[in-house]
Amino acid sequence: MIQGSGRCHYHPERTGLGICVECRRVICRECTTQFEGINRCASCLEKRRKALEGPAERREWSVSNVLLALIGAALVYGGVLLLAQMATGL
């Protein structure tokens, strides 16, 4: 589709109603969604929704996560033992 032709980018047989502010494509009534008071196409609206949601929470523990947790716990435990020995030695 030629930009500015007045036909919907996604439905060339339909007349364009507006322009998506993100991708600047002409879109028809069915493709237009107002979000934050601005016209966006479905593709750009989905990108905007994902950006607003932020990164997904990680809940799985990989082998490296478990090893790092064990090493951290061992370092803390070793530090506590060292402090205890220093306190009793004074």
C-alpha positions in Angstrom: 0.0 0.0 0.0 1.2 3.5 -0.8 1.2 5.7 2.3 -1.3 8.4 2.0 -3.5 6.5 -0.4 -6.5 6.6 2.0 -6.9 2.8 2.1 -6.3 0.7 5.2 -2.9 -0.9 5.4 -4.4 -4.2 6.8 -7.6 -4.1 4.7 -6.8 -2.5 1.3 -10.5 -2.8 0.3 -11.6 -0.5 3.2 -11.3 3.3 3.4 -8.8 4.6 6.0 -10.2 6.3 9.0 -7.0 7.5 10.6 -3.2 7.1 11.0 -1.5 5.0 13.7 0.7 7.4 15.6 3.3 4.7 16.1 3.9 3.2 12.7 2.2 6.0 10.6 0.1 3.5 8.6 -3.4 4.4 7.4 -6.0 2.2 9.3 -9.7 1.6 9.0 -12.4 1.8 11.7 -12.0 -1.9 12.6 -8.2 -1.5 13.0 -8.3 1.7 15.0 -8.0 1.5 18.8 -7.7 4.5 20.9 -5.3 4.1 23.8 -4.2 7.0 26.0 -6.4 9.1 23.7 -4.3 8.3 20.6 -5.1 6.1 17.6 -3.0 3.0 17.3 -3.2 -0.1 15.1 -3.5 -3.6 16.7 0.2 -4.4 16.1 1.5 -1.2 17.8 -1.1 -1.5 20.6 0.2 -4.9 21.4 3.8 -3.6 21.5 2.7 -0.8 23.8 0.9 -3.2 26.1 4.0 -5.4 26.4 6.1 -2.4 27.1 3.8 -1.2 29.9 3.7 -4.7 31.5 7.4 -4.8 31.9 9.6 -7.9 32.0 8.0 -11.1 33.1 8.8 -12.5 36.5 11.3 -15.3 36.5 10.3 -18.1 38.8 12.3 -21.1 37.6 15.6 -22.0 39.2 18.4 -23.1 36.9 21.4 -25.1 38.0 23.5 -21.9 38.0 21.0 -20.1 40.3 21.1 -23.0 42.8 24.9 -23.1 42.7 25.1 -19.3 43.3 22.7 -19.6 46.2 24.7 -22.4 47.7 28.0 -20.5 47.3 26.4 -17.4 48.8 25.1 -19.3 51.8 28.5 -21.0 52.3 30.2 -17.6 52.2 27.8 -16.1 54.8 28.1 -19.2 57.0 31.9 -19.1 56.8 31.9 -15.4 57.6 29.8 -16.1 60.7 32.1 -18.9 61.9 35.2 -16.6 61.3 33.6 -13.8 63.4 32.7 -16.3 66.1 36.2 -17.6 66.3 37.6 -14.0 66.4 35.2 -13.1 69.2 36.1 -16.1 71.3 39.9 -15.6 70.7 39.9 -12.0 72.0 
